[in-house]
Amino acid sequence: MTGKKVADFTADATDGAFRLSAHKGETVVLYFYPRDHTPGCTTEGAQFRDAHAAFRKANATVVGVSRDSLASHAKFKAKLALPFPLIADPDETLCRQFGVIKMKNMYGKQVRGIERSTFVIDAAGKLVREWRAVKVPGHVAEVLAFVESL
């Protein structure tokens, strides 16, 4: 998928509808995470929050995506004081577009869920980098360094 133009999409988000094409001319960091209010996702969201000013300085917009509802996202965003939108994708439209739904082991059971993943879309709308099966420690710093190199 890297190097290809990302199909435009519009999705419900905490700050109103998010439309990819409205961000032409800037870098978009789209990060998919399994669930609001869980330890890893809270840490990752807080790290993107803490680096937000640096992402903005690099002309990048950060957007989080999960299958949670807008109501859940609104609480999560408020609790963590996230300065960026969270997209609600309960029907998995974006999850399918980016191929992030996987079978995962949870307490010995197989469950369908989002594989923590991050995608960087450049100012021309092309996918320039993807991280899959992300481990939270150090990830946001790595994404920021990549965005700053563009």
C-alpha positions in Angstrom: 0.0 0.0 0.0 3.0 2.4 0.6 3.5 4.8 -2.3 -0.1 4.7 -3.4 -2.7 7.5 -3.1 -5.1 6.9 -0.2 -8.7 6.9 -1.3 -10.5 9.9 0.1 -12.8 9.2 3.1 -15.2 11.0 5.4 -15.8 9.7 8.9 -17.6 10.7 12.1 -15.1 12.2 14.6 -15.2 14.0 17.9 -14.6 17.4 16.2 -17.3 16.8 13.5 -16.8 14.9 10.2 -13.2 14.3 9.3 -12.5 14.3 5.5 -9.1 13.3 4.4 -9.1 15.5 1.3 -9.7 18.6 3.5 -6.1 18.0 4.8 -4.4 18.2 1.4 -1.2 20.1 1.7 -0.4 18.7 5.2 0.8 15.3 6.5 -1.9 13.2 8.2 -0.9 10.7 10.9 -3.7 8.2 11.2 -3.2 5.9 14.2 -5.5 2.9 14.8 -5.9 1.6 18.4 -7.9 -1.2 19.9 -10.1 0.5 22.6 -10.7 3.7 24.5 -9.9 3.7 28.3 -7.5 0.7 28.1 -3.9 1.0 29.5 -1.9 0.7 26.2 -4.3 3.0 24.3 -4.3 5.5 27.1 -0.5 5.6 27.1 -0.4 5.9 23.3 -3.0 8.7 23.2 -1.2 10.6 26.0 2.1 10.3 24.1 0.5 11.7 20.8 -1.0 14.5 23.0 2.4 15.3 24.5 4.0 15.5 21.1 1.1 17.3 19.4 2.8 20.7 19.2 5.8 19.1 17.5 3.6 17.3 15.0 1.8 20.6 14.2 5.1 22.4 13.8 6.0 19.7 11.2 2.6 20.5 9.4 1.1 17.2 10.5 -2.4 16.5 11.7 -2.8 13.5 14.2 -6.0 11.5 14.1 -6.9 8.5 16.3 -9.3 5.7 15.0 -11.0 2.9 16.8 -14.3 1.0 16.7 -15.6 2.8 19.8 -18.6 5.0 19.7 -18.4 8.8 19.4 -19.8 9.0 23.0 -16.9 6.8 24.3 -14.4 8.8 22.2 -15.7 12.1 23.6 -15.1 10.8 27.2 -11.7 9.4 26.3 -10.7 12.7 24.6 -11.9 14.8 27.5 -10.2 12.5 30.1 -6.8 12.7 28.4 -7.3 16.3 27.1 -6.5 15.1 23.6 -6.0 18.1 21.2 -6.8 16.0 18.1 -9.9 14.3 16.8 -10.8 10.6 17.3 -12.7 8.9 14.5 -15.5 6.4 15.4 -15.4 3.4 13.1 -18.0 1.0 14.5 -18.8 -0.5 11.1 -15.0 -1.0 10.5 -15.1 0.9 7.1 -11.7 2.6 7.8 -10.4 -0.5 9.5 -11.0 -2.5 6.4 -9.6 0.2 4.1 -6.3 0.0 6.0 -6.4 -3.7 6.8 -6.0 -3.4 10.6 -8.6 -6.0 11.7 -6.8 -9.2 12.9 -7.5 -12.3 15.0 -5.7 -11.7 18.3 -5.3 -13.8 21.5 -6.9 -12.4 24.5 -6.7 -14.5 27.7 -6.3 -17.7 25.6 -9.3 -16.9 23.3 -9.2 -15.8 19.7 -10.9 -12.4 19.3 -11.3 -10.1 16.3 -9.8 -6.7 17.0 -7.8 -3.8 15.7 -4.1 -4.4 15.4 -2.4 -1.3 16.7 -1.1 0.5 13.5 0.0 3.9 12.4 -0.1 5.3 8.8 1.5 8.5 7.5 -0.2 10.1 4.5 1.9 12.9 2.9 0.7 16.3 1.7 -0.2 14.9 -1.7 -2.4 12.2 -0.2 0.0 9.3 -0.7 0.7 6.7 2.0 4.4 7.1 2.7 4.9 4.9 5.8 3.1 2.3 7.9 3.7 0.6 11.2 1.8 -2.5 12.1 1.7 -4.6 15.3 2.9 -1.4 17.1 4.4 -1.6 20.6 3.6 1.6 22.4 7.0 2.4 24.0 9.0 4.7 21.7 6.5 4.6 18.9 5.3 8.2 18.9 8.9 9.5 19.0 9.6 7.2 15.9 6.6 8.5 14.0 7.4 12.1 14.9 11.1 11.7 13.7 9.7 10.2 10.4 7.2 13.1 9.9 9.9 15.7 10.7 12.1 14.1 8.0 9.5 14.6 5.2 
